[in-house]
Amino acid sequence: MIVVTGATGNVGRPLVRTLSAAGAEVTAVSRRPAGNELPPGVRHYSADLTEPDSLKAALDGADALFLLLAGELVATGGDAAGLLGAARAAGVRQVVLLSSQGTRTRPDAVPFAGLRAAEDAAR
């Protein structure tokens, strides 16, 4: 099973649809209710990624996690290590982190510090 965070946004919504259409078992995670935005058979959980414990139920039985960090989480440095720790504790074996090339092309840029920390935690 694949857990997709940010599942109702511009990146997550098409990813959930694509994975589901390919036959993958998908759990969608977003802060707000998904309504009828999700394909049939896709489970949805509401969670706040600033609180890693809120992700635990969604991660139950997951093999993989697509991690899209909200802007405010990235800007404040957030707790990417806590999110990844929750994934590890749930037995998730693969994590895909949506990042930005700016983390490497502009290594001293303050706006990318949170993503650099998330990348380091994911490694």
GUDO-777137 format. One line per 5 residues: number of its first residue (from 1); their letters; for each residue x, y, z of C-alpha. Coordinates in Angstrom, 1 decimal, m for minus. Example, Ala and Ser with C-alpha at 12.3 -4.5 7.8 and 13.67 -1.06 7.14 Angstrom:
<atoms>
1> as> 12.3:m4.5:7.8  13.7:m1.1:7.1
</atoms>
This chain:
<atoms>
1> mivvt> 0.0:0.0:0.0  1.2:3.5:m0.9  0.4:6.5:1.3  0.3:9.8:m0.5  0.5:13.0:1.6
6> gatgn> m0.9:16.2:0.1  m3.3:14.0:m1.7  m5.9:16.6:m2.6  m3.4:19.2:m3.9  m1.9:20.0:m7.3
11> vgrpl> 0.7:17.2:m7.1  m1.0:14.6:m4.9  m4.4:14.5:m6.6  m3.1:13.4:m10.0  m0.6:11.1:m8.3
16> vrtls> m3.4:9.3:m6.3  m5.4:9.0:m9.5  m2.5:7.6:m11.5  m1.5:5.1:m8.8  m5.1:4.0:m8.3
21> aagae> m5.6:3.6:m12.1  m2.5:1.4:m12.2  m4.0:m0.9:m9.6  m2.1:0.2:m6.6  m3.7:0.2:m3.2
26> vtavs> m3.6:3.9:m2.1  m4.2:5.8:1.1  m4.7:9.5:0.6  m3.7:11.9:3.3  m4.7:15.6:3.5
31> rrpag> m5.5:18.2:6.1  m9.0:18.7:4.8  m11.7:16.2:3.9  m11.3:14.7:0.5  m15.0:14.6:m0.4
36> nelpp> m15.6:13.0:m3.8  m12.1:14.1:m5.2  m10.6:10.6:m4.8  m11.1:7.6:m7.0  m13.3:4.7:m5.7
41> gvrhy> m11.4:2.4:m3.4  m8.9:5.0:m2.2  m8.9:5.3:1.6  m8.6:8.8:3.1  m7.2:10.0:6.4
46> sadlt> m7.1:13.6:7.6  m3.7:14.4:9.2  m1.6:17.4:10.1  2.1:16.8:9.2  3.2:19.2:11.9
51> epdsl> 2.0:16.5:14.3  3.7:13.2:13.2  1.5:11.1:15.5  m1.6:12.1:13.4  m0.1:10.1:10.5
56> kaald> 0.1:6.8:12.4  m3.3:5.4:11.4  m2.7:6.2:7.7  0.6:4.4:7.8  m0.7:1.2:9.2
61> gadal> 0.1:m1.5:6.6  2.0:0.9:4.2  4.9:m0.2:2.2  5.7:3.2:0.7  5.2:6.9:1.5
66> fllla> 5.1:9.8:m0.9  5.9:12.8:1.3  4.9:16.2:0.2  5.7:18.7:2.9  3.3:21.7:3.3
71> gelva> 4.9:25.1:2.8  4.6:26.1:6.5  6.2:22.9:7.6  9.2:23.6:5.2  9.4:27.2:6.2
76> tggda> 9.6:26.5:9.9  11.9:23.6:9.6  9.1:21.3:10.7  9.7:17.8:12.1  10.6:15.8:9.0
81> agllg> 12.6:13.4:11.2  9.5:12.8:13.3  7.4:12.1:10.2  10.1:9.7:8.9  10.3:8.1:12.3
86> aaraa> 6.6:7.4:12.3  6.9:5.9:8.8  9.8:3.7:10.0  7.9:2.6:13.1  5.0:1.6:10.9
91> gvrqv> 7.2:m0.6:8.7  7.3:1.7:5.6  10.2:0.5:3.4  10.3:3.2:0.8  9.9:7.0:1.0
96> vllss> 9.8:9.4:m1.9  10.2:13.0:m0.8  9.1:15.8:m3.1  11.9:18.4:m2.8  13.3:21.2:m5.0
101> qgtrt> 16.5:21.5:m7.0  17.0:24.7:m5.1  18.2:22.7:m2.1  21.4:21.9:m4.1  21.7:24.8:m6.6
106> rpdav> 21.2:27.4:m3.8  22.6:25.6:m0.7  22.7:28.7:1.4  19.3:30.0:0.6  17.2:30.2:3.8
111> pfagl> 13.9:29.3:2.1  15.3:25.9:1.2  16.6:25.1:4.7  13.6:23.1:5.7  13.7:20.9:2.6
116> raaed> 17.4:20.4:3.0  16.7:19.1:6.6  14.0:16.9:5.2  16.3:15.5:2.6  19.0:14.8:5.2
121> aar> 16.4:13.0:7.4  15.2:11.0:4.5  18.7:9.8:3.6
</atoms>
